[in-house]
Amino acid sequence: MRTFIAVVAGVALALIPVALGYVKRYAIPYSSAAGIYGCFLLLLIYVVAPAIPNRPILGRYPALKIGALLMLPYLVYAAGTGSFHWLALERLVAIVAPVLILYSAVPVIDEAKLSWQDVVIAIWLVSVVLFHFFNGIWTVPTNLDFMSRLFVVSLGALTWTYLRPIPDLGYELVLSRNALLAAVTNFVLFAAIAIPLGLVLGFTSWNPRWHGIVDFLLSYLEIFLFIAVLEELFFRGFLQNLLTKSLRSWWRAQLIASLIFGLFHILHAPFPNWRYVILASIAGWFYGSAYRAGGTLLSSALLHAMVDTTWRSFFTKG
């Protein structure tokens, strides 16, 4: 419980400057800010709770409880911002329902292996993200993409912990020397390949945008929470992990997960962005290596966030 409180409180406090920036930039009333921040905190709790030792127990009817929990943040947000719309709530239900219904109606028999149910859910979740199914839900003061990402993390973490438990998921917020070493080692190895390759391909250029250590750390925290945790939970904890057991080969599973991760970036402008696919596939391999070496998603998520933050701070093209 102490770990849970410390993580939630730490992240909530660290992102207060970001929240205040929204208030100032969009001139929204404090009631709206409270609704947005309350929604954010609830989703953050859902993200953290399954990742702590001695996590809470949902007990009977986990699908119904997960569904109800995931609707609550929107109601808090809508109450604070005065922007409740039945269509938005129905869209959230439509996103969540296929996952909860399929896993409940047709339970996975061998939880350690990738099942046809998992493939269907994977395609559904990727479609939700790629085709922007969340548009029109979090619209005050603007499209809040970070809320959508937290929602997907919450859905995946709660589902794969309580409803369709995935053995060796590695979804743990426990920083160990081994986890940190795995992240740092793979960062160095990836940088040695990606920096020269990115420059040769014309995907990156030396373009420092350093605004101080505080800005760098805030950017790192945002990327870790809203991008890295989501993608590592899906591509490493879910896909690579289950493929490893199904194929009985860690390197085949890691290669497939890395290539799919790379292809996930093809829609970035200019489409089709094959340079991004190449670099992201290589990155995916090292994220997978960090996940295996560290034994936890925290290793790959820390690495993922450092790669993205370093890229954005020093190597994005002007």
DABEL-V611022 format. One record per pair of residues at least 24 apart in sequence whose C-alpha atoms are under 10 Angstrom apart, sorted by the first residue. I is the first residue (numbers start at 1). J is the second residue. If there is no record, write none. Layout:
I&J  I&J
//
This chain:
1&49  1&52  1&53  1&54  1&55  1&56  2&52  3&48  3&49  3&51  3&52  3&53  3&173  3&174  4&45  4&48  4&49  4&50  4&51  4&52  4&53  4&55  4&173  5&45  5&48  5&49  7&44  7&45  7&48  7&49  7&52  7&173  8&41  8&42  8&44  8&45  8&47  8&48  8&49  9&41  9&44  9&45  11&41  11&44  11&221  11&222  11&225  12&37  12&40  12&41  12&44  14&217  14&218  14&221  14&222  15&218  15&221  15&222  17&218  18&218  18&222  22&141  22&142  23&141  25&141  26&140  26&141  26&142  27&141  28&81  28&140  28&141  29&80  29&81  30&80  30&81  31&77  31&79  31&80  31&81  31&82  32&77  32&78  32&79  32&80  32&81  32&82  32&83  32&140  32&141  33&77  33&80  33&81  33&140  33&141  34&76  34&77  34&79  34&80  34&81  35&73  35&74  35&75  35&76  35&77  35&78  35&79  35&80  35&81  35&82  36&73  36&74  36&76  36&77  36&78  36&79  36&80  36&81  36&138  36&140  36&141  36&144  36&147  37&73  37&76  37&77  37&80  38&73  38&74  38&76  38&77  38&80  39&72  39&73  39&74  39&75  39&76  39&77  39&78  39&80  39&147  40&73  40&74  40&76  40&77  40&146  40&147  40&150  40&151  41&73  42&69  42&70  42&72  42&73  42&74  42&76  42&150  42&151  42&154  43&69  43&70  43&72  43&73  43&74  43&147  43&148  43&149  43&150  43&151  43&152  43&153  43&154  43&155  44&147  44&150  44&151  44&153  44&154  44&225  45&154  46&70  46&150  46&151  46&153  46&154  46&155  46&157  46&158  47&150  47&151  47&152  47&153  47&154  47&155  47&156  47&157  47&158  47&171  47&225  47&229  47&230  48&153  48&154  48&157  48&158  48&171  48&172  48&173  49&154  49&157  49&158  49&172  49&173  50&154  50&157  50&158  50&159  50&160  50&161  50&162  50&171  50&172  50&173  51&157  51&158  51&161  51&170  51&171  51&172  51&173  51&174  51&297  51&298  52&171  52&172  52&173  52&174  53&172  53&173  53&174  55&161  56&162  57&162  58&158  58&162  58&163  59&162  61&104  61&163  62&100  62&104  62&158  62&159  62&162  62&163  62&164  63&96  63&97  63&99  63&100  63&101  63&103  63&104  63&158  63&159  63&162  63&163  63&164  64&97  64&100  64&101  64&104  65&158  66&96  66&100  66&154  66&155  66&158  66&159  66&162  66&163  67&92  67&93  67&96  67&97  67&99  67&100  67&155  67&158  67&159  68&93  69&154  69&155  69&158  70&96  70&151  70&152  70&154  70&155  70&158  71&96  71&151  73&147  73&151  74&137  74&138  74&147  74&151  77&138  77&140  78&137  78&138  78&139  78&140  81&138  81&139  81&140  81&141  82&140  83&137  83&138  83&139  83&140  84&137  84&138  85&136  85&137  86&137  87&136  87&137  88&134  88&135  88&136  88&137  88&138  88&139  89&137  90&137  91&133  91&134  91&135  91&136  91&137  92&133  92&134  92&137  92&148  92&151  94&133  95&124  95&125  95&128  95&133  95&134  95&152  95&155  96&125  96&151  96&152  96&155  96&156  98&124  98&125  99&124  99&125  99&155  99&156  99&159  99&163  99&164  100&155  100&159  100&163  100&164  103&159  103&160  103&163  103&164  104&163  104&164  107&163  107&164  108&164  108&165  109&164  110&166  110&246  111&164  111&165  111&166  111&167  111&242  111&245  112&165  112&166  112&167  112&168  112&169  112&241  112&242  112&243  112&244  112&245  112&246  113&166  113&167  113&238  113&239  113&241  113&242  113&243  113&244  113&245  113&246  113&247  113&248  114&166  114&238  114&239  114&240  114&241  114&242  114&243  114&244  114&245  114&246  114&247  115&242  115&243  115&246  118&164  118&238  118&239  118&242  119&239  122&234  122&235  122&238  122&239  125&152  125&155  125&156  125&234  126&234  126&264  128&152  130&264  130&265  130&267  145&226  146&222  146&223  146&225  146&226  146&227  147&226  148&226  149&225  149&226  149&227  149&229  149&230  149&231  150&225  150&226  150&227  150&229  150&230  151&226  151&230  152&226  152&230  152&231  152&234  153&225  153&226  153&227  153&229  153&230  153&231  153&232  153&233  153&234  154&230  156&230  156&233  156&234  156&238  157&229  157&230  157&233  157&234  157&238  160&233  160&237  160&238  166&237  166&238  166&241  166&242  167&237  167&238  167&241  167&242  168&237  168&238  168&241  168&242  168&295  168&296  168&297  169&233  169&234  169&236  169&237  169&238  169&239  169&240  169&241  169&242  169&295  169&296  169&297  170&233  170&236  170&237  170&238  170&241  170&291  170&292  170&294  170&295  170&296  170&297  170&298  170&299  171&229  171&232  171&233  171&237  171&238  171&295  171&296  171&297  171&298  172&295  172&296  172&297  172&298  172&299  173&296  173&297  173&298  173&299  174&296  174&297  174&298  174&299  175&294  175&296  175&298  175&299  176&294  176&296  176&298  176&299  177&294  178&290  178&293  178&294  178&295  178&296  178&299  179&290  179&291  179&292  179&293  179&294  179&295  179&296  179&297  179&298  179&299  179&300  179&302  179&303  180&290  180&294  180&298  180&299  180&300  180&302  180&303  181&290  181&293  181&294  181&299  182&286  182&287  182&289  182&290  182&291  182&292  182&293  182&294  182&295  182&296  182&298  182&299  182&300  182&302  182&303  183&286  183&287  183&289  183&290  183&291  183&293  183&294  183&298  183&299  183&300  183&301  183&302  183&303  183&304  183&306  184&290  184&299  184&300  184&302  184&303  184&306  185&286  185&289  185&290  185&293  185&303  186&283  186&285  186&286  186&287  186&288  186&289  186&290  186&293  186&299  186&300  186&303  186&304  187&283  187&286  187&287  187&290  187&300  187&302  187&303  187&304  187&306  187&307  188&303  188&307  189&286  190&279  190&282  190&283  190&284  190&285  190&286  190&287  190&303  190&307  191&283  191&307  191&310  193&279  193&282  193&283  194&278  194&279  194&280  194&282  194&283  194&307  195&279  195&311  195&315  197&275  197&278  197&279  198&275  198&276  198&278  198&279  198&315  199&315  201&275  201&276  201&278  201&279  202&275  202&317  203&273  203&274  203&275  203&276  203&279  203&315  203&316  203&317  204&275  204&276  204&311  204&312  204&314  204&315  204&316  204&317  204&318  205&311  205&314  205&315  205&316  205&317  205&318  206&311  206&313  206&314  206&315  206&316  206&317  206&318  207&311  207&312  207&313  207&314  207&315  207&316  207&317  207&318  208&310  208&311  208&312  208&313  208&314  208&315  208&316  208&317  208&318  209&310  209&311  209&312  209&313  209&314  209&315  209&316  209&318  210&310  210&312  210&313  210&314  211&313  215&313  216&309  216&310  216&312  216&313  217&306  217&309  218&309  219&305  219&306  219&308  219&309  219&310  219&312  219&313  220&302  220&304  220&305  220&306  220&307  220&308  220&309  220&310  221&302  221&305  221&306  221&309  222&305  222&309  223&301  223&302  223&304  223&305  223&306  223&307  223&308  223&309  224&298  224&301  224&302  224&303  224&304  224&305  224&306  224&308  224&309  225&301  225&302  225&305  226&305  227&301  227&304  227&305  227&308  228&297  228&298  228&300  228&301  228&302  228&303  228&304  228&305  228&306  228&307  228&308  229&297  229&298  229&300  229&301  229&302  229&304  229&305  230&301  231&261  231&300  231&301  231&304  232&261  232&284  232&287  232&288  232&291  232&297  232&298  232&299  232&300  232&301  232&302  232&304  233&297  233&298  233&300  233&301  234&261  235&260  235&261  235&284  235&287  235&288  236&261  236&284  236&285  236&287  236&288  236&289  236&290  236&291  236&292  236&296  236&297  236&300  236&301  237&288  237&291  237&292  237&296  237&297  237&300  240&288  240&291  240&292  241&288  241&291  241&292  250&288  250&289  250&292  251&285  251&288  251&289  253&288  254&284  254&285  254&286  254&287  254&288  254&289  254&292  255&281  255&282  255&284  255&285  255&288  256&281  256&284  256&285  257&281  257&284  257&285  257&288  258&282  258&283  258&284  258&285  258&286  258&287  258&288  259&283  259&284  259&285  260&284  261&285  283&307
//
